[in-house]
Structures are given as structure tokens and as C-alpha cells.
Amino acid sequence: MTNRFSRITLCIFLIIHSFFRGAAQDNRVLYPSFFSGKTYVEATAGYVDFAFTDKNLLPGFTTEKIYRPHIGVRLTLLGYNFNNFLSAHISYMRPVLWIYYKNVNGDQVHHTVTMNISSVMLRGRFPVNKSVWVYSETGFCLVTRNGFYVNAPHVLPNANFGTISFGTGVQYRLSPKSSLVAGMTFCSKKENEQQPSSLSITGGFNYSLQPLSPKKIMDVRSSPYRFPKQMVQAGYSTAVVGFGVNNFFANNIIPVFWGGDAEVKEGVSVHYQRNFFHTRKVFSIDWGASASYWKSRWQRQEFYTLSLYPLFRFSFLHKKVADLYFDYSVAGPSFISKFQIDQVETGRKFTFQDFMGIGMYAGKSHNLNAEIRIMHFSNGDLFPKNNGVKVPLSFMLGYAFF
């Protein structure tokens, strides 16, 4: 399953808007100034090696064989160019298949080791010619590992720690927006955590966000379609109808959302959303804030959450009677007052809020809002425990300000 850490940097849309964006409606058709012409993403894949051996196990434990799959992915979730020669980025790397130890001390069991590495790196670039640039980078990497037990001893324990990372590579520019990129990244070992070094050699694509053309801006500003500037919502969540919708989208049927081992029986929430970018007709981005009160499904434990979040909305139908939309929010940094819910360890008090739903604006001026959504809380594998909280159907009513 794709690691949920990749959701973290999406919430930066929210933070950047608070500092760099005004409230004028005309400016909502522009990319936020922080992003335009400065930000980039990368997607690469290739060879990875996590050098696990018997030496990483507790003394007295040996294994028949260690499977170390060597295909992995590395994603730069958000990069920022300070100038042509210096940038910084947040990235995430993991093997496609997990490592496992076979037959530890003769137990005839496969013991899986799941792991991901998230990095914050500073990159320096140097031109060879107009199209070819070489780079070197260094920074900090956060390793999250789920180990295993053999009988009682924690032979390879869970771990969550930071260490040093560095790398080098080459970039070939195809256009002002896109480039081919290939490179090597090394993450140093941590002996007191029983963690070996890791190496990735990957290649792929780099894409840079460029400013919109004046023609495109004029086209969006002349659009007859309206997007709310702000909206307030209140909602009620209930498990009376079960978790069928959650499971439909979280399991193998249509796996576009997340479930959770801890489940909510009911809850209430309030939300505030403010728009800061929209296209001519369909797509818009808001930032939001929410406060929610919950009761768990089995032991009726009470807890609450406070969240900030980015929201991506797709208005797929515009009619005089109503506008219909689908929305999706990920990586909303949140505080959760309890992290052991119905005897399920969900992580720590820092977590992320996610939700997806379908809704409408109705009424004479389309100010009235109604929405149905499902929600989820988890820490994105920032910590070894990440069982998640599943929130059932939530029924929202709101008022939109244009």
C-alpha cells in the first residue's frame, strides 16, 4: 500500500496562502505567488538497497535468508527553487516490495520489515551546458520502520529516527516545465537503532509549475461560473448505516481512500473554508479549519480533533437550480486528544485529517450548501504505530459567501 506520508506536503498550500495571498476575488484565478515559477515535483524509480543482515538482529538471532527487493520509488513531493542554482525539497522513498527475514532461529516464518524514508534536502545545481545540469544534495532523513517479534523478544524493533542523507545526479531540461533526471541518494546507518545504510539509484521526470499566460488569466476572469469565497459548515457523523461506504473506497474495490482499525460511532464537527485558487469552470483549491468531537464505536470513548487542511474541489455540474461538486482533502495536520482508541494504538497526538465527499450549492443565489462525506485520521506513517481512525458517513450543512 502506498505510504500515506506522501500527503504531508499538500497542506503547504494552506500555510503559504495565509502569508502570501490577498482576499481579492480577481487574484483567485492566479497561482499563488509562492508556487508560480518556483516549485517543482519529481517522480523517479529504480534500484534501492537496504543493507539488512543478521547483524541488525538482536544478539543470538540468525536467519536462513534475507529477501531484499531492489525495486523502489522516490518522490519529490514539493521542491522550491530559490534561484537557478539552489533549491530545497521534501521527498519520500520506499521499496515497492517489503524486506523480510526467513526462518529466524528455525521458526519457519517470514518476518516482514516495512520501512519508508522521508527527507528534507538542500540541492545545489551547476550547468554543464544549456540543457544539462549536475547537482549534489544533502540534508536530513526520517526513517520509519516496523520490525518484528520472535516469541517474546523484539528481534528487530519498531523505530522512528533521523539521520544524514546526501546524493548527486544529473538533470536534462526538455522544456522550461519538464526535465529528465537521474541520481543517487544515500542515507547513513544508525547502529543504535539496528538500522543499516540505504542506497537508491533512480531516474524519472521533474516538472516545474510555470505562471499562467495573460490570455489564460483573462479567459478565467471572464468566466460566468462562480466559486464561493468562503463557506462555513456544521456536520453530524453516524455509524447507524455502518461503514460500507468507507470500506468500498478503502479496500480493494475502489482503493482511493483510507480506512482505520479504530472506528467512530458518532460525532459533530464545524468547518471553515476559504478559496484561494480556481480555474474557469471545474477546479478550485481552498484552505480550511475544523474542530470535531467524537465517540468511539465500542467503548464510547470521547475525544476531539483540531485540524487545518487543504481542500481540492471539482465542480462537475453547473445548473441554475444547483451546482454539484466532488471534494477531496488530504494531509490536514491535526491534533487528536487520544491516540489509544478502543484499545487500538493509532500513533501519537499529531495526526492528519482526510475526507472525501459529494455536495451542492443550492438556493436562489446558491448560498445554501449540503454535503455527504467520509473521513479518516492517521499519522501518515510518521510513527511506527499508524492504525488510523475511521469516521463513518458525515452529513454537512453550510452557507457559502460569494
C-alpha positions in Angstrom: 0.0 0.0 0.0 1.3 3.4 -1.0 2.7 5.1 2.1 0.5 7.9 3.4 3.4 10.2 4.1 3.1 11.4 0.6 0.1 13.5 1.8 2.2 15.7 4.2 3.3 18.4 1.8 -0.1 19.1 0.2 -1.0 21.0 3.4 1.6 23.6 2.5 -0.9 25.1 0.1 -2.8 26.2 3.3 0.2 27.7 5.1 1.5 29.5 2.0 -1.9 31.1 1.3 -2.1 32.6 4.8 1.1 34.6 4.2 1.3 35.3 0.5 -2.3 35.7 -0.7 -4.8 38.5 -0.5 -8.6 38.1 -0.5 -9.4 39.9 -3.8 -11.6 37.7 -6.0 -9.6 38.5 -9.2 -6.4 37.1 -7.7 -8.0 33.7 -7.1 -7.5 32.9 -10.8 -3.7 33.2 -10.4 -1.4 30.6 -9.0 -0.2 31.6 -5.5 2.9 33.7 -6.0 5.0 31.4 -3.9 4.4 28.5 -6.3 4.4 30.1 -9.7 7.7 29.6 -11.5 9.4 28.4 -8.3 8.0 25.0 -7.3 8.6 21.5 -8.8 7.9 17.9 -8.2 9.8 14.7 -9.2 8.9 11.1 -9.7 11.7 8.5 -10.1 12.1 4.8 -9.8 14.9 2.3 -10.0 17.3 0.4 -7.8 17.2 0.6 -4.0 19.2 -1.3 -1.4 18.6 -1.5 2.3 21.6 -3.4 3.6 20.0 -5.6 6.3 22.0 -8.5 7.6 21.9 -10.8 10.7 23.9 -8.1 12.4 20.8 -5.9 12.6 19.0 -8.5 14.7 19.4 -8.8 18.5 22.4 -11.0 19.5 21.7 -14.7 19.4 19.3 -14.5 16.4 20.1 -15.6 12.9 18.1 -16.2 9.8 18.2 -18.6 6.9 17.7 -15.9 4.3 17.0 -12.2 3.9 14.9 -11.1 0.9 15.8 -7.5 -0.1 13.8 -6.5 -3.1 15.7 -3.9 -5.1 12.9 -2.0 -7.0 11.9 1.2 -5.3 10.3 4.6 -5.9 11.4 8.1 -4.8 9.0 11.0 -5.0 9.9 14.7 -4.5 6.5 15.9 -3.1 7.4 19.6 -3.1 10.5 21.4 -4.3 11.3 25.1 -4.3 13.8 26.9 -6.4 15.4 29.8 -4.6 17.3 30.6 -7.8 18.7 28.7 -10.8 21.5 27.2 -8.7 19.9 26.4 -5.3 16.7 24.6 -4.3 15.2 22.6 -1.4 12.8 19.7 -1.5 10.8 17.2 0.6 11.0 13.7 -0.7 9.8 10.2 0.1 11.4 6.8 -0.7 10.4 3.2 -0.2 10.9 -0.2 -1.8 7.9 -1.5 -4.0 8.0 -4.8 -2.1 8.9 -5.2 1.6 12.1 -6.8 3.0 11.6 -9.9 5.0 13.7 -12.3 7.1 13.0 -16.0 6.5 13.2 -18.7 9.2 14.7 -16.8 12.2 16.2 -19.2 14.7 14.4 -22.0 12.9 10.8 -20.7 13.4 9.8 -21.4 9.7 8.2 -17.9 9.5 8.6 -15.0 7.1 9.1 -11.8 9.2 8.3 -8.6 7.2 10.1 -5.4 7.7 8.2 -2.4 6.4 10.0 0.9 6.0 10.0 4.3 4.4 12.4 7.2 4.4 11.3 10.9 4.2 13.9 13.5 3.5 14.4 17.3 3.6 17.2 18.1 1.3 19.1 21.2 0.0 20.2 20.8 -3.6 22.9 22.8 -5.5 22.9 22.8 -9.3 25.7 23.6 -11.8 25.3 23.9 -15.6 27.3 21.8 -18.0 25.6 23.4 -20.9 22.2 25.0 -21.7 20.3 21.7 -21.3 22.5 19.6 -18.9 22.9 20.4 -15.2 24.5 18.3 -12.5 23.6 18.6 -8.8 24.6 17.5 -5.4 22.3 17.5 -2.3 22.5 16.9 1.4 20.0 17.0 4.3 18.1 15.1 6.9 16.1 11.9 6.5 13.4 10.5 8.8 13.3 6.7 8.9 10.1 4.9 10.0 10.4 1.1 10.4 8.1 -1.6 11.6 10.1 -4.6 12.8 9.1 -7.9 14.2 9.0 -10.2 17.3 10.1 -13.8 17.6 8.2 -15.2 20.6 8.8 -12.5 23.3 12.0 -10.6 22.2 11.6 -7.7 19.8 14.3 -9.1 17.5 14.1 -6.1 15.1 12.1 -3.4 17.0 10.0 -0.6 15.6 12.0 2.5 15.0 11.5 6.2 14.2 14.6 8.3 14.0 16.6 10.8 12.0 19.9 10.5 10.2 22.0 12.2 7.5 21.4 11.9 3.8 23.3 13.0 0.7 23.2 12.5 -3.1 24.2 13.5 -6.5 22.7 13.4 -10.0 22.1 14.9 -13.4 19.2 16.8 -14.9 18.4 17.2 -18.7 16.0 20.0 -19.5 13.4 19.2 -22.2 11.5 22.5 -21.8 11.1 25.3 -19.2 8.5 23.0 -17.5 9.9 19.5 -17.7 13.2 17.6 -17.4 14.6 14.1 -17.2 16.5 13.4 -14.0 18.7 10.6 -12.7 20.6 10.4 -9.4 21.9 8.5 -6.4 20.8 9.1 -2.8 22.5 7.6 0.3 21.1 7.5 3.8 23.6 6.7 6.6 23.2 3.9 9.0 22.1 4.2 12.7 23.8 1.4 14.7 21.9 2.1 18.0 18.6 1.6 16.1 19.8 -1.6 14.4 19.4 0.2 11.0 21.8 -0.3 8.1 22.6 2.3 5.4 20.4 2.6 2.3 21.1 3.5 -1.3 18.8 4.4 -4.2 19.8 4.9 -7.8 16.7 6.2 -9.7 15.6 8.0 -12.8 12.5 9.8 -13.9 10.9 13.2 -14.5 10.9 16.7 -13.0 8.0 19.1 -13.6 8.1 22.8 -12.7 5.0 24.9 -12.2 5.1 27.9 -14.6 3.0 31.2 -14.5 -0.3 31.2 -16.4 -0.3 33.2 -19.7 -2.2 36.5 -19.8 -4.6 35.0 -22.3 -5.5 32.2 -19.9 -5.9 34.6 -17.0 -8.3 36.8 -19.0 -10.3 33.7 -20.0 -10.7 32.6 -16.4 -11.7 36.1 -15.2 -14.4 36.4 -17.8 -16.0 33.0 -16.9 -19.7 33.1 -16.0 -19.1 30.4 -13.3 -18.9 31.4 -9.7 -16.8 29.9 -6.9 -17.6 30.7 -3.2 -15.0 33.0 -1.5 -15.8 31.4 1.9 -18.0 28.8 3.5 -19.0 27.6 7.0 -20.3 24.1 7.6 -21.7 22.1 10.5 -21.9 18.3 10.4 -23.1 15.2 12.2 -21.4 11.8 11.7 -23.1 8.4 12.5 -22.3 4.7 12.2 -26.0 3.8 12.1 -25.7 2.8 8.5 -22.4 1.1 9.0 -19.1 1.5 7.3 -20.0 0.2 3.9 -19.1 3.4 2.1 -15.8 3.7 3.9 -14.9 0.0 3.1 -15.9 0.4 -0.6 -13.4 3.2 -1.1 -10.7 1.9 1.2 -10.4 -1.7 0.3 -9.7 -3.5 -3.0 -13.0 -2.5 -4.8 -12.1 1.2 -5.4 -9.0 1.9 -3.3 -8.9 5.7 -3.4 -9.3 6.4 0.3 -8.2 5.0 3.7 -9.9 3.0 6.4 -8.7 2.6 10.0 -8.8 0.0 12.8 -10.3 2.4 15.4 -13.9 3.3 14.5 -16.1 6.3 15.3 -19.7 5.7 16.4 -20.9 9.3 16.1 -19.6 12.9 16.2 -20.2 16.5 15.4 -17.9 19.0 13.6 -17.7 22.6 12.4 -15.6 23.7 9.4 -14.5 27.0 7.9 -13.2 27.1 4.3 -11.7 29.9 2.2 -11.0 29.7 -1.5 -7.6 30.9 -2.9 -7.5 29.5 -6.4 -9.9 28.4 -9.1 -9.9 27.6 -12.8 -12.6 28.8 -15.3 -15.2 26.1 -14.5 -14.2 23.0 -12.6 -11.3 23.0 -10.3 -10.7 25.0 -7.1 -8.4 24.9 -4.0 -9.5 26.0 -0.5 -7.8 26.0 2.8 -9.9 25.1 5.9 -10.0 24.7 9.6 -12.2 22.3 11.7 -13.0 21.3 15.2 -14.7 18.0 15.9 -16.0 15.9 18.9 -16.2 12.1 18.6 -17.3 9.0 20.4 -15.6 5.7 19.6 -17.7 2.7 18.4 -17.1 0.1 21.0 -16.0 1.6 24.3 -17.8 5.0 23.7 -14.5 6.9 24.4 -14.8 10.6 23.9 -12.1 12.5 22.1 -11.7 15.6 19.9 -9.7 16.8 16.9 -8.5 20.2 15.7 -7.4 20.4 12.1 -6.1 22.7 9.3 -6.4 21.3 5.8 -6.1 21.9 2.0 -9.3 21.1 0.0 -9.5 20.2 -3.7 -12.9 20.7 -5.2 -14.2 19.6 -8.6 -17.5 21.3 -9.6 -18.6 18.9 -12.3 -22.2 20.3 -12.9 -23.3 23.9 -13.1 -27.1 24.5 -13.3 -29.4 27.3 -12.4 -31.0 25.2 -9.7 -27.7 24.0 -8.1 -24.0 23.4 -8.6 -22.7 19.9 -7.8 -19.2 19.1 -6.8 -16.8 16.4 -5.6 -14.2 17.3 -3.0 -11.1 15.6 -1.6 -9.0 16.8 1.3 -5.6 15.2 2.3 -2.8 15.8 4.8 -4.6 18.2 7.1 -2.2 18.5 10.1 -4.3 17.8 13.2 -4.3 17.4 17.0 -6.1 14.3 18.3 -6.8 14.3 22.1 -6.5 10.4 22.4 -4.3 8.1 20.4 -5.4 4.8 22.0 -9.0 4.3 21.0 -10.9 1.1 21.8 -7.6 -0.4 22.6 -6.2 0.4 19.2 -2.9 2.2 19.0 -3.3 4.9 16.4 0.1 6.7 16.9 0.6 9.9 18.7 -1.4 13.1 19.3 -0.1 14.6 16.0 -2.0 13.1 13.1 -3.6 14.0 9.7 -7.2 14.6 8.7 -8.5 13.3 5.3 -12.0 13.4 3.8 -13.8 13.0 0.5 -17.4 13.8 -0.3 -20.0 15.0 -2.8 -22.1 18.1 -2.3 -24.0 21.0 -3.8 -24.7 24.7 -3.7 -28.4 25.4 -4.0 -31.0 28.2 -3.4 -31.7 31.4 -5.3 -28.1 32.6 -5.0 -26.5 29.2 -4.4 -25.6 30.1 -0.9 -27.1 27.0 0.7 -24.7 24.1 1.0 -25.2 20.3 1.7 -22.6 17.6 1.5 -22.1 13.9 2.4 -18.6 12.8 3.2 -16.4 10.1 4.8 -13.4 10.9 7.0 -10.2 9.4 8.2 -7.3 10.2 10.7 -3.8 8.7 10.6 -0.3 9.9 11.0 1.0 9.1 7.5 3.5 6.5 8.9 5.4 9.3 10.6 5.4 7.0 13.6 5.6 3.2 13.7 2.0 2.9 15.1 -0.4 4.1 12.4 -3.6 2.1 12.6 -5.9 5.0 11.8 -9.3 6.2 12.8 -12.3 5.5 10.5 -15.1 8.1 10.6 -18.4 7.0 9.0 -20.8 9.0 6.9 -20.9 12.7 7.8 -23.9 14.9 6.8 -22.9 18.5 6.4 -25.0 21.7 6.1 -23.4 25.0 5.3 -23.6 28.6 4.0 -21.5 29.9 1.1 -20.4 33.5 0.7 -19.8 34.7 -2.9 
